[in-house]
Amino acid sequence: VLNINNWHKSRKYDVISCLNLLDRCDRPLLLLNQIKEALQPKGVALVAIVLPFLPYVEVGPSDHKPTELLPIRGQTFERQVDSLIHDVFIPSGFQVIRWTRVPYLCEGDLRQSYYWLDDAVFLIESVE
């Protein structure tokens, strides 16, 4: 198990998975930068994110808002995918190799036992 603050400095990886973390971490752009730093040349990252994008950080301020916001625009799944590619991944130094839409079942609450959401899953690689 690697330290959460230094995992990206210990070695280089061929594949890194980041599944449903970007909407739950305090600094998602920093995390993408760490992923890029930790990838081998020709390495890939598998990134999944629930859309529509609703960030919620469980640890930290009582408002549960991240200190770093992803600049995701649009109201529909398709527009948010386009924004993720053009406003997040490309400016972060990644290119999208493939992406898909998959169902994401998550824990429910007192009103409903589970929720069916849409997950966008991207295979990305560094362009540098």
MODELLER restraints for C-alpha pairs under 7 A, 6 or more apart:
rsr = mdl.restraints
at = mdl.atoms
rsr.add(forms.Gaussian(group=physical.xy_distance, feature=features.Distance(at['CA:8:A'], at['CA:34:A']), mean=5.74, stdev=0.5))
rsr.add(forms.Gaussian(group=physical.xy_distance, feature=features.Distance(at['CA:8:A'], at['CA:35:A']), mean=6.80, stdev=0.5))
rsr.add(forms.Gaussian(group=physical.xy_distance, feature=features.Distance(at['CA:8:A'], at['CA:37:A']), mean=6.70, stdev=0.5))
rsr.add(forms.Gaussian(group=physical.xy_distance, feature=features.Distance(at['CA:8:A'], at['CA:38:A']), mean=4.89, stdev=0.5))
rsr.add(forms.Gaussian(group=physical.xy_distance, feature=features.Distance(at['CA:9:A'], at['CA:38:A']), mean=6.73, stdev=0.5))
rsr.add(forms.Gaussian(group=physical.xy_distance, feature=features.Distance(at['CA:11:A'], at['CA:38:A']), mean=6.71, stdev=0.5))
rsr.add(forms.Gaussian(group=physical.xy_distance, feature=features.Distance(at['CA:12:A'], at['CA:38:A']), mean=4.87, stdev=0.5))
rsr.add(forms.Gaussian(group=physical.xy_distance, feature=features.Distance(at['CA:12:A'], at['CA:39:A']), mean=5.28, stdev=0.5))
rsr.add(forms.Gaussian(group=physical.xy_distance, feature=features.Distance(at['CA:12:A'], at['CA:40:A']), mean=5.16, stdev=0.5))
rsr.add(forms.Gaussian(group=physical.xy_distance, feature=features.Distance(at['CA:13:A'], at['CA:38:A']), mean=6.06, stdev=0.5))
rsr.add(forms.Gaussian(group=physical.xy_distance, feature=features.Distance(at['CA:13:A'], at['CA:39:A']), mean=4.89, stdev=0.5))
rsr.add(forms.Gaussian(group=physical.xy_distance, feature=features.Distance(at['CA:13:A'], at['CA:40:A']), mean=5.31, stdev=0.5))
rsr.add(forms.Gaussian(group=physical.xy_distance, feature=features.Distance(at['CA:13:A'], at['CA:43:A']), mean=6.74, stdev=0.5))
rsr.add(forms.Gaussian(group=physical.xy_distance, feature=features.Distance(at['CA:14:A'], at['CA:39:A']), mean=6.04, stdev=0.5))
rsr.add(forms.Gaussian(group=physical.xy_distance, feature=features.Distance(at['CA:14:A'], at['CA:40:A']), mean=5.42, stdev=0.5))
rsr.add(forms.Gaussian(group=physical.xy_distance, feature=features.Distance(at['CA:14:A'], at['CA:43:A']), mean=4.34, stdev=0.5))
rsr.add(forms.Gaussian(group=physical.xy_distance, feature=features.Distance(at['CA:14:A'], at['CA:44:A']), mean=6.32, stdev=0.5))
rsr.add(forms.Gaussian(group=physical.xy_distance, feature=features.Distance(at['CA:15:A'], at['CA:43:A']), mean=5.71, stdev=0.5))
rsr.add(forms.Gaussian(group=physical.xy_distance, feature=features.Distance(at['CA:15:A'], at['CA:44:A']), mean=5.05, stdev=0.5))
rsr.add(forms.Gaussian(group=physical.xy_distance, feature=features.Distance(at['CA:15:A'], at['CA:45:A']), mean=5.52, stdev=0.5))
rsr.add(forms.Gaussian(group=physical.xy_distance, feature=features.Distance(at['CA:16:A'], at['CA:44:A']), mean=6.60, stdev=0.5))
rsr.add(forms.Gaussian(group=physical.xy_distance, feature=features.Distance(at['CA:16:A'], at['CA:45:A']), mean=4.68, stdev=0.5))
rsr.add(forms.Gaussian(group=physical.xy_distance, feature=features.Distance(at['CA:16:A'], at['CA:46:A']), mean=6.27, stdev=0.5))
rsr.add(forms.Gaussian(group=physical.xy_distance, feature=features.Distance(at['CA:17:A'], at['CA:45:A']), mean=5.58, stdev=0.5))
rsr.add(forms.Gaussian(group=physical.xy_distance, feature=features.Distance(at['CA:17:A'], at['CA:46:A']), mean=4.63, stdev=0.5))
rsr.add(forms.Gaussian(group=physical.xy_distance, feature=features.Distance(at['CA:17:A'], at['CA:47:A']), mean=6.02, stdev=0.5))
rsr.add(forms.Gaussian(group=physical.xy_distance, feature=features.Distance(at['CA:18:A'], at['CA:46:A']), mean=6.04, stdev=0.5))
rsr.add(forms.Gaussian(group=physical.xy_distance, feature=features.Distance(at['CA:18:A'], at['CA:47:A']), mean=4.76, stdev=0.5))
rsr.add(forms.Gaussian(group=physical.xy_distance, feature=features.Distance(at['CA:18:A'], at['CA:48:A']), mean=6.43, stdev=0.5))
rsr.add(forms.Gaussian(group=physical.xy_distance, feature=features.Distance(at['CA:19:A'], at['CA:47:A']), mean=5.46, stdev=0.5))
rsr.add(forms.Gaussian(group=physical.xy_distance, feature=features.Distance(at['CA:19:A'], at['CA:48:A']), mean=4.59, stdev=0.5))
rsr.add(forms.Gaussian(group=physical.xy_distance, feature=features.Distance(at['CA:19:A'], at['CA:49:A']), mean=6.77, stdev=0.5))
rsr.add(forms.Gaussian(group=physical.xy_distance, feature=features.Distance(at['CA:20:A'], at['CA:48:A']), mean=5.11, stdev=0.5))
rsr.add(forms.Gaussian(group=physical.xy_distance, feature=features.Distance(at['CA:20:A'], at['CA:49:A']), mean=4.72, stdev=0.5))
rsr.add(forms.Gaussian(group=physical.xy_distance, feature=features.Distance(at['CA:20:A'], at['CA:50:A']), mean=6.58, stdev=0.5))
rsr.add(forms.Gaussian(group=physical.xy_distance, feature=features.Distance(at['CA:22:A'], at['CA:28:A']), mean=5.09, stdev=0.5))
rsr.add(forms.Gaussian(group=physical.xy_distance, feature=features.Distance(at['CA:22:A'], at['CA:49:A']), mean=6.54, stdev=0.5))
rsr.add(forms.Gaussian(group=physical.xy_distance, feature=features.Distance(at['CA:23:A'], at['CA:49:A']), mean=6.81, stdev=0.5))
rsr.add(forms.Gaussian(group=physical.xy_distance, feature=features.Distance(at['CA:23:A'], at['CA:53:A']), mean=6.92, stdev=0.5))
rsr.add(forms.Gaussian(group=physical.xy_distance, feature=features.Distance(at['CA:23:A'], at['CA:54:A']), mean=6.60, stdev=0.5))
rsr.add(forms.Gaussian(group=physical.xy_distance, feature=features.Distance(at['CA:23:A'], at['CA:55:A']), mean=4.39, stdev=0.5))
rsr.add(forms.Gaussian(group=physical.xy_distance, feature=features.Distance(at['CA:23:A'], at['CA:56:A']), mean=6.34, stdev=0.5))
rsr.add(forms.Gaussian(group=physical.xy_distance, feature=features.Distance(at['CA:24:A'], at['CA:55:A']), mean=5.89, stdev=0.5))
rsr.add(forms.Gaussian(group=physical.xy_distance, feature=features.Distance(at['CA:24:A'], at['CA:56:A']), mean=5.29, stdev=0.5))
rsr.add(forms.Gaussian(group=physical.xy_distance, feature=features.Distance(at['CA:24:A'], at['CA:57:A']), mean=4.88, stdev=0.5))
rsr.add(forms.Gaussian(group=physical.xy_distance, feature=features.Distance(at['CA:25:A'], at['CA:57:A']), mean=5.70, stdev=0.5))
rsr.add(forms.Gaussian(group=physical.xy_distance, feature=features.Distance(at['CA:25:A'], at['CA:66:A']), mean=6.82, stdev=0.5))
rsr.add(forms.Gaussian(group=physical.xy_distance, feature=features.Distance(at['CA:26:A'], at['CA:57:A']), mean=6.07, stdev=0.5))
rsr.add(forms.Gaussian(group=physical.xy_distance, feature=features.Distance(at['CA:26:A'], at['CA:66:A']), mean=4.29, stdev=0.5))
rsr.add(forms.Gaussian(group=physical.xy_distance, feature=features.Distance(at['CA:26:A'], at['CA:67:A']), mean=5.68, stdev=0.5))
rsr.add(forms.Gaussian(group=physical.xy_distance, feature=features.Distance(at['CA:26:A'], at['CA:68:A']), mean=6.30, stdev=0.5))
rsr.add(forms.Gaussian(group=physical.xy_distance, feature=features.Distance(at['CA:27:A'], at['CA:66:A']), mean=6.53, stdev=0.5))
rsr.add(forms.Gaussian(group=physical.xy_distance, feature=features.Distance(at['CA:27:A'], at['CA:67:A']), mean=6.36, stdev=0.5))
rsr.add(forms.Gaussian(group=physical.xy_distance, feature=features.Distance(at['CA:27:A'], at['CA:68:A']), mean=4.93, stdev=0.5))
rsr.add(forms.Gaussian(group=physical.xy_distance, feature=features.Distance(at['CA:28:A'], at['CA:68:A']), mean=6.68, stdev=0.5))
rsr.add(forms.Gaussian(group=physical.xy_distance, feature=features.Distance(at['CA:28:A'], at['CA:70:A']), mean=6.92, stdev=0.5))
rsr.add(forms.Gaussian(group=physical.xy_distance, feature=features.Distance(at['CA:29:A'], at['CA:70:A']), mean=6.96, stdev=0.5))
rsr.add(forms.Gaussian(group=physical.xy_distance, feature=features.Distance(at['CA:33:A'], at['CA:92:A']), mean=6.87, stdev=0.5))
rsr.add(forms.Gaussian(group=physical.xy_distance, feature=features.Distance(at['CA:36:A'], at['CA:126:A']), mean=6.31, stdev=0.5))
rsr.add(forms.Gaussian(group=physical.xy_distance, feature=features.Distance(at['CA:42:A'], at['CA:125:A']), mean=6.96, stdev=0.5))
rsr.add(forms.Gaussian(group=physical.xy_distance, feature=features.Distance(at['CA:43:A'], at['CA:125:A']), mean=6.30, stdev=0.5))
rsr.add(forms.Gaussian(group=physical.xy_distance, feature=features.Distance(at['CA:44:A'], at['CA:123:A']), mean=6.66, stdev=0.5))
rsr.add(forms.Gaussian(group=physical.xy_distance, feature=features.Distance(at['CA:44:A'], at['CA:124:A']), mean=5.59, stdev=0.5))
rsr.add(forms.Gaussian(group=physical.xy_distance, feature=features.Distance(at['CA:44:A'], at['CA:125:A']), mean=4.64, stdev=0.5))
rsr.add(forms.Gaussian(group=physical.xy_distance, feature=features.Distance(at['CA:45:A'], at['CA:123:A']), mean=5.76, stdev=0.5))
rsr.add(forms.Gaussian(group=physical.xy_distance, feature=features.Distance(at['CA:45:A'], at['CA:124:A']), mean=5.27, stdev=0.5))
rsr.add(forms.Gaussian(group=physical.xy_distance, feature=features.Distance(at['CA:45:A'], at['CA:125:A']), mean=6.26, stdev=0.5))
rsr.add(forms.Gaussian(group=physical.xy_distance, feature=features.Distance(at['CA:46:A'], at['CA:121:A']), mean=6.99, stdev=0.5))
rsr.add(forms.Gaussian(group=physical.xy_distance, feature=features.Distance(at['CA:46:A'], at['CA:122:A']), mean=5.70, stdev=0.5))
rsr.add(forms.Gaussian(group=physical.xy_distance, feature=features.Distance(at['CA:46:A'], at['CA:123:A']), mean=4.71, stdev=0.5))
rsr.add(forms.Gaussian(group=physical.xy_distance, feature=features.Distance(at['CA:46:A'], at['CA:124:A']), mean=6.50, stdev=0.5))
rsr.add(forms.Gaussian(group=physical.xy_distance, feature=features.Distance(at['CA:47:A'], at['CA:121:A']), mean=5.64, stdev=0.5))
rsr.add(forms.Gaussian(group=physical.xy_distance, feature=features.Distance(at['CA:47:A'], at['CA:122:A']), mean=5.10, stdev=0.5))
rsr.add(forms.Gaussian(group=physical.xy_distance, feature=features.Distance(at['CA:47:A'], at['CA:123:A']), mean=6.46, stdev=0.5))
rsr.add(forms.Gaussian(group=physical.xy_distance, feature=features.Distance(at['CA:48:A'], at['CA:119:A']), mean=6.38, stdev=0.5))
rsr.add(forms.Gaussian(group=physical.xy_distance, feature=features.Distance(at['CA:48:A'], at['CA:120:A']), mean=5.52, stdev=0.5))
rsr.add(forms.Gaussian(group=physical.xy_distance, feature=features.Distance(at['CA:48:A'], at['CA:121:A']), mean=4.19, stdev=0.5))
rsr.add(forms.Gaussian(group=physical.xy_distance, feature=features.Distance(at['CA:48:A'], at['CA:122:A']), mean=6.18, stdev=0.5))
rsr.add(forms.Gaussian(group=physical.xy_distance, feature=features.Distance(at['CA:49:A'], at['CA:119:A']), mean=5.51, stdev=0.5))
rsr.add(forms.Gaussian(group=physical.xy_distance, feature=features.Distance(at['CA:49:A'], at['CA:120:A']), mean=5.42, stdev=0.5))
rsr.add(forms.Gaussian(group=physical.xy_distance, feature=features.Distance(at['CA:49:A'], at['CA:121:A']), mean=6.59, stdev=0.5))
rsr.add(forms.Gaussian(group=physical.xy_distance, feature=features.Distance(at['CA:50:A'], at['CA:117:A']), mean=6.89, stdev=0.5))
rsr.add(forms.Gaussian(group=physical.xy_distance, feature=features.Distance(at['CA:50:A'], at['CA:118:A']), mean=5.74, stdev=0.5))
rsr.add(forms.Gaussian(group=physical.xy_distance, feature=features.Distance(at['CA:50:A'], at['CA:119:A']), mean=4.34, stdev=0.5))
rsr.add(forms.Gaussian(group=physical.xy_distance, feature=features.Distance(at['CA:50:A'], at['CA:120:A']), mean=6.21, stdev=0.5))
rsr.add(forms.Gaussian(group=physical.xy_distance, feature=features.Distance(at['CA:51:A'], at['CA:77:A']), mean=5.97, stdev=0.5))
rsr.add(forms.Gaussian(group=physical.xy_distance, feature=features.Distance(at['CA:51:A'], at['CA:118:A']), mean=5.74, stdev=0.5))
rsr.add(forms.Gaussian(group=physical.xy_distance, feature=features.Distance(at['CA:51:A'], at['CA:119:A']), mean=6.01, stdev=0.5))
rsr.add(forms.Gaussian(group=physical.xy_distance, feature=features.Distance(at['CA:51:A'], at['CA:120:A']), mean=6.80, stdev=0.5))
rsr.add(forms.Gaussian(group=physical.xy_distance, feature=features.Distance(at['CA:52:A'], at['CA:76:A']), mean=6.96, stdev=0.5))
rsr.add(forms.Gaussian(group=physical.xy_distance, feature=features.Distance(at['CA:52:A'], at['CA:77:A']), mean=6.01, stdev=0.5))
rsr.add(forms.Gaussian(group=physical.xy_distance, feature=features.Distance(at['CA:55:A'], at['CA:65:A']), mean=6.71, stdev=0.5))
rsr.add(forms.Gaussian(group=physical.xy_distance, feature=features.Distance(at['CA:56:A'], at['CA:64:A']), mean=5.31, stdev=0.5))
rsr.add(forms.Gaussian(group=physical.xy_distance, feature=features.Distance(at['CA:56:A'], at['CA:65:A']), mean=5.77, stdev=0.5))
rsr.add(forms.Gaussian(group=physical.xy_distance, feature=features.Distance(at['CA:57:A'], at['CA:64:A']), mean=4.74, stdev=0.5))
rsr.add(forms.Gaussian(group=physical.xy_distance, feature=features.Distance(at['CA:57:A'], at['CA:65:A']), mean=5.86, stdev=0.5))
rsr.add(forms.Gaussian(group=physical.xy_distance, feature=features.Distance(at['CA:57:A'], at['CA:66:A']), mean=5.93, stdev=0.5))
rsr.add(forms.Gaussian(group=physical.xy_distance, feature=features.Distance(at['CA:58:A'], at['CA:64:A']), mean=5.99, stdev=0.5))
rsr.add(forms.Gaussian(group=physical.xy_distance, feature=features.Distance(at['CA:70:A'], at['CA:88:A']), mean=6.92, stdev=0.5))
rsr.add(forms.Gaussian(group=physical.xy_distance, feature=features.Distance(at['CA:71:A'], at['CA:87:A']), mean=6.31, stdev=0.5))
rsr.add(forms.Gaussian(group=physical.xy_distance, feature=features.Distance(at['CA:71:A'], at['CA:88:A']), mean=6.74, stdev=0.5))
rsr.add(forms.Gaussian(group=physical.xy_distance, feature=features.Distance(at['CA:72:A'], at['CA:80:A']), mean=6.11, stdev=0.5))
rsr.add(forms.Gaussian(group=physical.xy_distance, feature=features.Distance(at['CA:72:A'], at['CA:83:A']), mean=5.43, stdev=0.5))
rsr.add(forms.Gaussian(group=physical.xy_distance, feature=features.Distance(at['CA:72:A'], at['CA:84:A']), mean=5.91, stdev=0.5))
rsr.add(forms.Gaussian(group=physical.xy_distance, feature=features.Distance(at['CA:72:A'], at['CA:87:A']), mean=6.78, stdev=0.5))
rsr.add(forms.Gaussian(group=physical.xy_distance, feature=features.Distance(at['CA:73:A'], at['CA:80:A']), mean=5.76, stdev=0.5))
rsr.add(forms.Gaussian(group=physical.xy_distance, feature=features.Distance(at['CA:73:A'], at['CA:83:A']), mean=5.70, stdev=0.5))
rsr.add(forms.Gaussian(group=physical.xy_distance, feature=features.Distance(at['CA:74:A'], at['CA:80:A']), mean=5.23, stdev=0.5))
rsr.add(forms.Gaussian(group=physical.xy_distance, feature=features.Distance(at['CA:89:A'], at['CA:95:A']), mean=6.60, stdev=0.5))
rsr.add(forms.Gaussian(group=physical.xy_distance, feature=features.Distance(at['CA:93:A'], at['CA:126:A']), mean=5.78, stdev=0.5))
rsr.add(forms.Gaussian(group=physical.xy_distance, feature=features.Distance(at['CA:93:A'], at['CA:127:A']), mean=5.74, stdev=0.5))
rsr.add(forms.Gaussian(group=physical.xy_distance, feature=features.Distance(at['CA:93:A'], at['CA:128:A']), mean=6.90, stdev=0.5))
rsr.add(forms.Gaussian(group=physical.xy_distance, feature=features.Distance(at['CA:94:A'], at['CA:124:A']), mean=6.12, stdev=0.5))
rsr.add(forms.Gaussian(group=physical.xy_distance, feature=features.Distance(at['CA:94:A'], at['CA:125:A']), mean=5.34, stdev=0.5))
rsr.add(forms.Gaussian(group=physical.xy_distance, feature=features.Distance(at['CA:94:A'], at['CA:126:A']), mean=4.40, stdev=0.5))
rsr.add(forms.Gaussian(group=physical.xy_distance, feature=features.Distance(at['CA:94:A'], at['CA:127:A']), mean=5.42, stdev=0.5))
rsr.add(forms.Gaussian(group=physical.xy_distance, feature=features.Distance(at['CA:95:A'], at['CA:124:A']), mean=5.54, stdev=0.5))
rsr.add(forms.Gaussian(group=physical.xy_distance, feature=features.Distance(at['CA:95:A'], at['CA:125:A']), mean=5.56, stdev=0.5))
rsr.add(forms.Gaussian(group=physical.xy_distance, feature=features.Distance(at['CA:95:A'], at['CA:126:A']), mean=6.34, stdev=0.5))
rsr.add(forms.Gaussian(group=physical.xy_distance, feature=features.Distance(at['CA:95:A'], at['CA:127:A']), mean=6.22, stdev=0.5))
rsr.add(forms.Gaussian(group=physical.xy_distance, feature=features.Distance(at['CA:96:A'], at['CA:122:A']), mean=6.71, stdev=0.5))
rsr.add(forms.Gaussian(group=physical.xy_distance, feature=features.Distance(at['CA:96:A'], at['CA:123:A']), mean=6.01, stdev=0.5))
rsr.add(forms.Gaussian(group=physical.xy_distance, feature=features.Distance(at['CA:96:A'], at['CA:124:A']), mean=4.46, stdev=0.5))
rsr.add(forms.Gaussian(group=physical.xy_distance, feature=features.Distance(at['CA:96:A'], at['CA:125:A']), mean=6.66, stdev=0.5))
rsr.add(forms.Gaussian(group=physical.xy_distance, feature=features.Distance(at['CA:97:A'], at['CA:123:A']), mean=5.51, stdev=0.5))
rsr.add(forms.Gaussian(group=physical.xy_distance, feature=features.Distance(at['CA:97:A'], at['CA:124:A']), mean=5.45, stdev=0.5))
rsr.add(forms.Gaussian(group=physical.xy_distance, feature=features.Distance(at['CA:98:A'], at['CA:122:A']), mean=5.94, stdev=0.5))
rsr.add(forms.Gaussian(group=physical.xy_distance, feature=features.Distance(at['CA:98:A'], at['CA:123:A']), mean=5.27, stdev=0.5))
rsr.add(forms.Gaussian(group=physical.xy_distance, feature=features.Distance(at['CA:99:A'], at['CA:120:A']), mean=6.97, stdev=0.5))
rsr.add(forms.Gaussian(group=physical.xy_distance, feature=features.Distance(at['CA:99:A'], at['CA:121:A']), mean=5.45, stdev=0.5))
rsr.add(forms.Gaussian(group=physical.xy_distance, feature=features.Distance(at['CA:99:A'], at['CA:122:A']), mean=4.29, stdev=0.5))
rsr.add(forms.Gaussian(group=physical.xy_distance, feature=features.Distance(at['CA:99:A'], at['CA:123:A']), mean=6.11, stdev=0.5))
rsr.add(forms.Gaussian(group=physical.xy_distance, feature=features.Distance(at['CA:100:A'], at['CA:120:A']), mean=5.83, stdev=0.5))
rsr.add(forms.Gaussian(group=physical.xy_distance, feature=features.Distance(at['CA:100:A'], at['CA:121:A']), mean=5.38, stdev=0.5))
rsr.add(forms.Gaussian(group=physical.xy_distance, feature=features.Distance(at['CA:100:A'], at['CA:122:A']), mean=6.71, stdev=0.5))
rsr.add(forms.Gaussian(group=physical.xy_distance, feature=features.Distance(at['CA:101:A'], at['CA:118:A']), mean=6.68, stdev=0.5))
rsr.add(forms.Gaussian(group=physical.xy_distance, feature=features.Distance(at['CA:101:A'], at['CA:119:A']), mean=5.71, stdev=0.5))
rsr.add(forms.Gaussian(group=physical.xy_distance, feature=features.Distance(at['CA:101:A'], at['CA:120:A']), mean=4.74, stdev=0.5))
rsr.add(forms.Gaussian(group=physical.xy_distance, feature=features.Distance(at['CA:101:A'], at['CA:121:A']), mean=6.31, stdev=0.5))
rsr.add(forms.Gaussian(group=physical.xy_distance, feature=features.Distance(at['CA:102:A'], at['CA:118:A']), mean=6.03, stdev=0.5))
rsr.add(forms.Gaussian(group=physical.xy_distance, feature=features.Distance(at['CA:102:A'], at['CA:119:A']), mean=5.22, stdev=0.5))
rsr.add(forms.Gaussian(group=physical.xy_distance, feature=features.Distance(at['CA:102:A'], at['CA:120:A']), mean=6.47, stdev=0.5))
rsr.add(forms.Gaussian(group=physical.xy_distance, feature=features.Distance(at['CA:103:A'], at['CA:116:A']), mean=6.68, stdev=0.5))
rsr.add(forms.Gaussian(group=physical.xy_distance, feature=features.Distance(at['CA:103:A'], at['CA:117:A']), mean=5.96, stdev=0.5))
rsr.add(forms.Gaussian(group=physical.xy_distance, feature=features.Distance(at['CA:103:A'], at['CA:118:A']), mean=5.03, stdev=0.5))
rsr.add(forms.Gaussian(group=physical.xy_distance, feature=features.Distance(at['CA:103:A'], at['CA:119:A']), mean=5.87, stdev=0.5))
rsr.add(forms.Gaussian(group=physical.xy_distance, feature=features.Distance(at['CA:104:A'], at['CA:116:A']), mean=5.81, stdev=0.5))
rsr.add(forms.Gaussian(group=physical.xy_distance, feature=features.Distance(at['CA:104:A'], at['CA:117:A']), mean=4.97, stdev=0.5))
rsr.add(forms.Gaussian(group=physical.xy_distance, feature=features.Distance(at['CA:104:A'], at['CA:118:A']), mean=5.63, stdev=0.5))
rsr.add(forms.Gaussian(group=physical.xy_distance, feature=features.Distance(at['CA:104:A'], at['CA:119:A']), mean=5.67, stdev=0.5))
rsr.add(forms.Gaussian(group=physical.xy_distance, feature=features.Distance(at['CA:105:A'], at['CA:114:A']), mean=6.66, stdev=0.5))
rsr.add(forms.Gaussian(group=physical.xy_distance, feature=features.Distance(at['CA:105:A'], at['CA:115:A']), mean=5.66, stdev=0.5))
rsr.add(forms.Gaussian(group=physical.xy_distance, feature=features.Distance(at['CA:105:A'], at['CA:116:A']), mean=4.77, stdev=0.5))
rsr.add(forms.Gaussian(group=physical.xy_distance, feature=features.Distance(at['CA:105:A'], at['CA:117:A']), mean=6.17, stdev=0.5))
rsr.add(forms.Gaussian(group=physical.xy_distance, feature=features.Distance(at['CA:106:A'], at['CA:114:A']), mean=5.65, stdev=0.5))
rsr.add(forms.Gaussian(group=physical.xy_distance, feature=features.Distance(at['CA:106:A'], at['CA:115:A']), mean=5.32, stdev=0.5))
rsr.add(forms.Gaussian(group=physical.xy_distance, feature=features.Distance(at['CA:106:A'], at['CA:116:A']), mean=6.67, stdev=0.5))
rsr.add(forms.Gaussian(group=physical.xy_distance, feature=features.Distance(at['CA:107:A'], at['CA:113:A']), mean=6.73, stdev=0.5))
rsr.add(forms.Gaussian(group=physical.xy_distance, feature=features.Distance(at['CA:107:A'], at['CA:114:A']), mean=4.83, stdev=0.5))
rsr.add(forms.Gaussian(group=physical.xy_distance, feature=features.Distance(at['CA:107:A'], at['CA:115:A']), mean=6.48, stdev=0.5))
rsr.add(forms.Gaussian(group=physical.xy_distance, feature=features.Distance(at['CA:108:A'], at['CA:114:A']), mean=3.80, stdev=0.5))
rsr.add(forms.Gaussian(group=physical.xy_distance, feature=features.Distance(at['CA:108:A'], at['CA:115:A']), mean=5.71, stdev=0.5))
